Amino acid sequence: DCVAEVEAAQLPEGVKTDEAEARTLSGWIGAGAGLVAIAFALFHIWTAAPFVGAYPDLIQRSIHLSFAFVLCFLLYPARPGRSPGRRPSIFDWAFAGLALIAFAYIVVHYNWIMENPSDSTRTAIVLGTIVTILTLEAARRTIGLTFTVLASLGIAYALFGAWIPGTWGHRGFSWISIQELLYLSTQGILGTVTGISATLVAIFLVFGSVLQRTGGGETFVDL
């Protein structure tokens, strides 16, 4: 909220950002989403504390994205103006549940993943495919089609590169290899950018929101 308000204040009147507008949830669904958001913030405050510290990379980032994906699918409609504006649809609940299952798999099987970095299971590949689709859908809902299309083209290039002639072609990668990179390593969806978001960015956003809501931001401006 703090970031959105600052960005809006810097834009000329009538100019909108590309960020999608969230639903206004009410009742028990709104209360539940609020509790998830509170737990999200508390998780980052806890792992930012000097006496605790962040969890191993895959675990920290998986938990971070679990919260983020649940809130994304509950708050952002698939089709603004057509999807339910006050409550999540059955598909939103399903997407949120699948995200929880997929990232929980990484947390539960973390030791095995670390001990077998070049291996995978059929379950992992299926869950990786689900996470890839959910990531593209979450990006489409929140920031539009541009990132989703570019990411899809990148995945397609890795998968079908062997069919491209000339300099731009390559030997190609199997879908299993792609998912081992995207889902089961710190070089894909759970890569460096997610790591920065799951540690530095998240805690600063929490801190900024607290300052904004408690009047601390105005105090700094006055000073």
Secondary structure as GFF3:
##gff-version 3
##sequence-region A 1 223
A	DSSP	alpha_helix	2	10	.	.	.	ID=ss1
A	DSSP	alpha_helix	27	48	.	.	.	ID=ss2
A	DSSP	alpha_helix	57	75	.	.	.	ID=ss3
A	DSSP	alpha_helix	90	108	.	.	.	ID=ss4
A	DSSP	alpha_helix	110	115	.	.	.	ID=ss5
A	DSSP	alpha_helix	122	143	.	.	.	ID=ss6
A	DSSP	alpha_helix	145	160	.	.	.	ID=ss7
A	DSSP	three_ten_helix	161	163	.	.	.	ID=ss8
A	DSSP	alpha_helix	175	182	.	.	.	ID=ss9
A	DSSP	alpha_helix	192	196	.	.	.	ID=ss10
A	DSSP	pi_helix	197	201	.	.	.	ID=ss11
A	DSSP	alpha_helix	202	214	.	.	.	ID=ss12
A	DSSP	alpha_helix	216	222	.	.	.	ID=ss13
###
